[in-house]
Amino acid sequence: MGQARSIIAGLVAAILVSSLAPAGRSEAAARKIETTRPPAKCEMPKFRIVVDVGHTPDSYGALSARNDPEFGFNFVLARRITAKLKSEGFEATRLLVTDGKARPSLFKRVSAANDVRADLFLSVHHDSVPDKLLDTWEFDGAKSNFSDRFSGHSLFVSQQNPHFSNSLMLARMIGRQLKEQGLHYASQYTLPVMGRYRRQLLDKDVGVYRYDGLVVLSRTRSAAVLLEAGSIINRDEEMAMNSPERQEAVAGAVAAAMREFCERR
């Protein structure tokens, strides 16, 4: 996987130069209360979808069971989702890649999405578990952590988002499409063992959770959904998430949900 990391690093470097628009707005400016615009009618070629690559090269998120950073998984899948949406007629879809440390990068991506007047914001991530649930093993001569106890995707929305009802509707649509692909959602977020990561389950059929503390969901001025596409700390699911077949299944589910969402506008 080391070669894959080098390829991803090169692609990221190229994309960071032209990703959306300069996002130098300060955190204080991002906190300003602004009037939100009403939901726009959806004309697919003009509908502005921002596909956000979760985390950054400097703040890469979780490590997989084989010691690969989450950011690489996020980048590959988000890029595939963006390409799929464009091929399906959402020509104004943009891939958003940010740099820097964790918290400043959150406000960068919010500012970038708001500056281009996004109609939808989708943040792409891959899941892990709390440290207390990790086991250890050795891979390629290096110590690593894993947890095969949990697997599956999950979807998060914020009730603080100005378009919460649309966010929830889109998340449910994505969840249904993933379910039709034969994929299951991660149910552990309702369990006491998750501690501070425990979340309210809004849709028990397709795995939509409420998470008001996520900046990218609560501060964007469009409908916003965060997708945890699968668990990379689970050894089997990590391999599945690396496969083009699984990536294409997730991208196809997102595109189908976007079409359904657009038809209802």
C-alpha positions in Angstrom: 0.0 0.0 0.0 3.1 2.3 0.2 3.0 2.9 -3.6 -0.7 3.8 -3.3 0.1 6.4 -0.7 2.7 8.0 -3.0 0.1 8.1 -5.8 -2.5 9.7 -3.6 0.0 12.2 -2.2 0.8 13.4 -5.8 -2.9 13.6 -6.7 -3.7 15.6 -3.6 -0.9 18.0 -4.2 -2.2 18.8 -7.7 -5.8 19.1 -6.5 -5.0 21.3 -3.5 -3.8 24.0 -5.9 -7.1 24.3 -7.6 -9.6 23.0 -5.1 -12.8 25.1 -5.2 -11.7 28.6 -4.2 -9.3 30.2 -1.7 -10.6 29.6 1.8 -8.7 32.0 4.0 -11.6 33.3 6.0 -10.9 33.3 9.7 -12.8 31.2 12.2 -14.4 34.3 13.6 -15.8 35.2 10.1 -17.0 31.6 9.7 -19.0 32.1 12.9 -20.9 35.1 11.6 -24.6 34.6 11.5 -25.8 35.1 7.9 -29.2 34.8 6.3 -29.6 31.5 4.6 -31.0 31.4 1.1 -34.1 29.2 0.3 -33.5 25.8 -1.3 -32.9 26.2 -5.0 -34.8 24.3 -7.6 -32.6 21.4 -8.8 -31.4 21.6 -12.4 -28.9 18.8 -12.5 -26.2 20.5 -14.7 -26.3 23.6 -12.4 -26.8 21.9 -9.1 -23.7 22.7 -7.0 -22.7 19.6 -5.0 -19.5 19.8 -2.9 -17.9 16.5 -2.2 -15.6 17.0 0.8 -12.5 14.8 1.4 -12.6 14.2 5.1 -9.4 15.2 7.0 -6.2 16.5 5.5 -2.7 15.2 4.7 -1.5 16.9 7.9 -4.4 15.7 10.1 -5.2 12.4 8.4 -7.9 11.0 10.8 -7.8 7.3 11.9 -5.3 4.7 11.0 -6.5 1.5 9.4 -5.9 -2.0 10.6 -2.9 -2.1 8.3 -1.6 1.4 9.3 -2.8 3.3 6.3 -4.3 6.8 7.0 -8.0 7.4 6.7 -7.3 10.5 4.5 -6.2 8.3 1.6 -9.3 6.2 1.7 -11.4 9.4 1.9 -9.6 10.9 -1.1 -10.0 7.9 -3.3 -13.7 7.4 -2.6 -14.6 11.1 -2.7 -12.8 11.4 -6.1 -14.8 8.4 -7.4 -18.1 9.8 -6.1 -17.4 13.1 -7.8 -16.6 11.4 -11.1 -19.8 9.4 -10.8 -22.0 12.4 -10.1 -20.5 14.3 -13.0 -21.1 11.3 -15.3 -24.7 11.1 -14.1 -25.4 14.8 -15.1 -24.4 16.7 -12.0 -21.8 18.7 -13.9 -21.3 21.4 -11.3 -20.1 18.9 -8.7 -16.8 19.9 -7.1 -14.2 17.9 -5.1 -13.0 19.8 -2.0 -9.6 19.0 -0.6 -8.2 21.1 2.3 -4.9 21.2 4.1 -3.6 22.2 7.5 -4.4 21.0 11.0 -7.7 19.5 12.1 -9.8 22.4 13.5 -8.7 25.2 11.2 -9.3 22.9 8.2 -12.9 22.4 9.3 -13.6 26.2 9.0 -11.7 26.3 5.7 -14.0 23.7 4.2 -17.1 25.4 5.5 -16.0 28.7 4.1 -15.1 27.2 0.7 -18.6 25.5 0.4 -20.4 28.6 1.5 -18.4 30.8 -0.8 -19.3 28.8 -3.9 -23.0 28.8 -2.7 -23.2 25.0 -2.6 -26.6 23.4 -2.9 -25.5 20.2 -1.2 -22.4 19.3 0.9 -21.3 15.7 1.3 -18.3 14.9 3.6 -16.7 11.5 3.0 -15.0 9.6 5.8 -14.1 6.1 6.9 -14.8 4.8 10.4 -12.8 3.4 13.4 -13.8 2.7 17.0 -12.8 4.2 20.4 -9.3 3.3 21.6 -10.7 1.1 24.4 -12.2 -1.3 21.9 -9.0 -1.9 19.9 -6.9 -5.1 19.8 -3.3 -5.4 18.6 -1.7 -7.5 15.9 1.3 -7.3 13.6 1.2 -6.5 9.9 4.2 -6.3 7.7 6.5 -6.4 10.7 4.8 -3.4 12.4 2.5 -3.3 15.4 -1.0 -2.2 14.4 -4.5 -1.9 16.0 -7.7 -3.5 14.8 -11.3 -4.2 15.8 -13.2 -6.8 13.9 -16.2 -6.5 16.3 -17.9 -3.8 14.3 -18.4 -3.0 10.6 -20.6 -1.1 8.3 -21.3 2.5 7.1 -23.2 5.3 8.9 -24.7 8.7 8.0 -24.7 11.8 10.2 -26.7 15.0 10.0 -27.0 18.0 12.3 -30.2 19.5 13.6 -28.3 22.8 13.8 -28.0 22.9 10.0 -30.4 25.5 8.5 -31.7 22.8 6.1 -32.0 20.0 8.6 -35.1 18.4 7.0 -33.4 18.3 3.6 -30.2 16.9 5.1 -32.1 14.2 6.8 -34.0 13.4 3.6 -30.8 13.1 1.6 -29.1 10.9 4.3 -32.1 8.6 4.3 -32.0 8.3 0.5 -28.3 7.5 0.6 -28.9 4.9 3.3 -31.6 3.2 1.4 -29.5 3.0 -1.7 -26.6 1.5 0.3 -29.0 -1.0 1.8 -30.2 -2.0 -1.7 -26.6 -2.7 -2.5 -26.6 -5.3 0.2 -24.6 -3.2 2.6 -25.4 -2.8 6.3 -25.0 0.2 8.6 -22.9 0.4 11.8 -25.2 0.0 14.7 -22.7 0.4 17.5 -23.3 4.2 17.9 -26.3 3.5 20.0 -24.4 1.4 22.5 -23.2 2.6 26.0 -19.7 1.2 25.2 -19.3 4.0 22.6 -19.1 6.5 25.5 -18.8 10.1 24.2 -19.2 8.8 20.6 -22.7 7.5 21.3 -25.3 9.2 19.0 -29.0 9.4 18.6 -30.3 7.1 15.9 -32.8 9.0 13.7 -33.5 6.2 11.2 -33.1 2.7 12.5 -33.8 1.2 9.0 -30.9 2.8 7.2 -28.5 4.1 9.9 -28.9 7.9 10.0 -27.6 9.5 13.2 -27.7 13.0 14.7 -24.4 14.7 15.4 -24.8 18.4 16.1 -21.1 18.8 17.1 -19.7 18.4 13.6 -18.7 21.8 12.2 -19.0 20.8 8.6 -22.6 19.8 9.2 -23.8 22.6 11.4 -22.0 25.6 9.8 -22.6 25.0 6.1 -25.5 27.0 4.7 -26.7 24.1 2.5 -28.1 20.7 3.3 -25.2 18.6 4.6 -24.5 14.9 5.2 -21.4 13.1 6.5 -20.9 9.6 5.2 -18.7 7.1 7.1 -18.4 4.7 4.2 -17.1 1.7 6.2 -14.8 0.6 9.0 -11.1 0.6 8.1 -10.2 -0.6 11.6 -12.0 -3.9 10.7 -9.5 -6.0 8.9 -11.9 -7.5 6.4 -13.8 -4.3 5.7 -10.6 -2.4 5.2 -9.8 -4.7 2.3 -13.3 -4.3 1.0 -13.1 -0.5 1.1 -9.9 -0.7 -0.9 -11.6 -2.5 -3.7 -12.8 -0.7 -6.8 -16.0 -2.8 -6.7 -17.0 -1.5 -3.2 -16.0 2.0 -4.1 -18.1 1.9 -7.2 -21.1 0.5 -5.2 -20.9 3.4 -2.7 -20.5 6.0 -5.5 -23.4 4.5 -7.4 -25.6 4.6 -4.3 -24.7 8.2 -3.6 -25.5 9.2 -7.3 -28.8 7.4 -7.2 -29.8 9.1 -4.0 -28.8 12.5 -5.5 -31.0 11.9 -8.5 -33.9 11.1 -6.2 -33.3 14.1 -4.1 -33.1 16.3 -7.1 -36.4 15.0 -8.5 -38.2 16.0 -5.3 -37.0 19.6 -5.4 
